[in-house]
Amino acid sequence: MKIAGVLLVGALIIIPSVTAGLLSNKASNVVIISVVLGALASLAGALAALNYALTPGPIIVLILFGIFLVARLFASKQQ
């Protein structure tokens, strides 16, 4: 189970920053966007986990991944 925890923490660190990098090129904006994305996904994942009796970690990562996919589609259409 420690491996799963390490993967989840890695995803919680990497996905918001990569997503923010897709949305902005300015470093200060990337930091702000990644913090906001991480906080919103954590809140949404915790609420979803409470409502559906699930573990919050994987739910948070799935929400972040969904946001990443939407940002990826949005960023590829702009270029």
C-alpha positions as CSV (number, residue, x, y, z in Angstrom):
1,M,0.0,0.0,0.0
2,K,3.0,2.3,0.4
3,I,3.5,2.2,-3.4
4,A,0.0,3.4,-4.0
5,G,0.5,6.3,-1.6
6,V,3.7,7.3,-3.3
7,L,2.0,7.3,-6.7
8,L,-1.0,9.3,-5.4
9,V,1.3,11.9,-3.8
10,G,3.4,12.1,-7.0
11,A,0.2,12.6,-9.0
12,L,-1.0,15.3,-6.6
13,I,2.3,17.2,-7.1
14,I,2.7,16.7,-10.9
15,I,-0.8,16.9,-12.4
16,P,-1.7,20.4,-11.2
17,S,1.6,21.9,-12.3
18,V,1.5,20.3,-15.7
19,T,-2.1,21.4,-16.2
20,A,-1.2,24.9,-15.1
21,G,1.7,24.9,-17.6
22,L,-0.8,24.1,-20.4
23,L,-3.0,27.1,-19.4
24,S,-0.2,29.7,-18.9
25,N,3.4,30.4,-19.9
26,K,4.1,32.9,-17.2
27,A,5.7,31.3,-14.1
28,S,3.8,33.2,-11.5
29,N,0.5,32.4,-13.1
30,V,1.5,28.7,-13.3
31,V,2.1,28.6,-9.6
32,I,-1.1,30.3,-8.8
33,I,-3.2,28.2,-11.1
34,S,-1.6,25.0,-9.9
35,V,-2.3,25.9,-6.2
36,V,-5.9,26.7,-7.1
37,L,-6.4,23.5,-9.1
38,G,-4.9,21.4,-6.3
39,A,-7.1,23.0,-3.7
40,L,-10.3,22.8,-5.7
41,A,-9.7,19.2,-6.7
42,S,-8.8,18.3,-3.1
43,L,-12.0,19.9,-1.8
44,A,-14.2,18.3,-4.6
45,G,-12.5,14.9,-4.0
46,A,-13.0,15.1,-0.3
47,L,-16.7,16.0,-0.7
48,A,-17.2,13.2,-3.3
49,A,-15.5,10.7,-1.0
50,L,-17.7,11.7,1.9
51,N,-20.9,11.5,-0.2
52,Y,-20.1,8.1,-1.9
53,A,-18.1,6.5,0.9
54,L,-14.9,6.2,-1.2
55,T,-11.3,6.9,-0.4
56,P,-10.4,10.5,-1.1
57,G,-6.9,10.1,-2.6
58,P,-7.8,8.3,-5.8
59,I,-10.9,10.5,-6.3
60,I,-8.8,13.6,-6.0
61,V,-6.3,12.3,-8.6
62,L,-9.2,11.3,-11.0
63,I,-10.6,14.8,-10.7
64,L,-7.2,16.3,-11.4
65,F,-6.7,14.0,-14.4
66,G,-10.1,15.0,-15.7
67,I,-9.2,18.7,-15.4
68,F,-5.9,17.9,-17.2
69,L,-7.7,16.2,-20.1
70,V,-10.0,19.2,-20.5
71,A,-7.1,21.6,-20.4
72,R,-5.2,19.5,-22.9
73,L,-8.0,19.6,-25.3
74,F,-8.5,23.3,-24.8
75,A,-4.7,24.0,-25.1
76,S,-4.4,22.0,-28.3
77,K,-7.2,23.9,-30.0
78,Q,-5.6,27.2,-29.2
79,Q,-2.2,26.3,-30.8
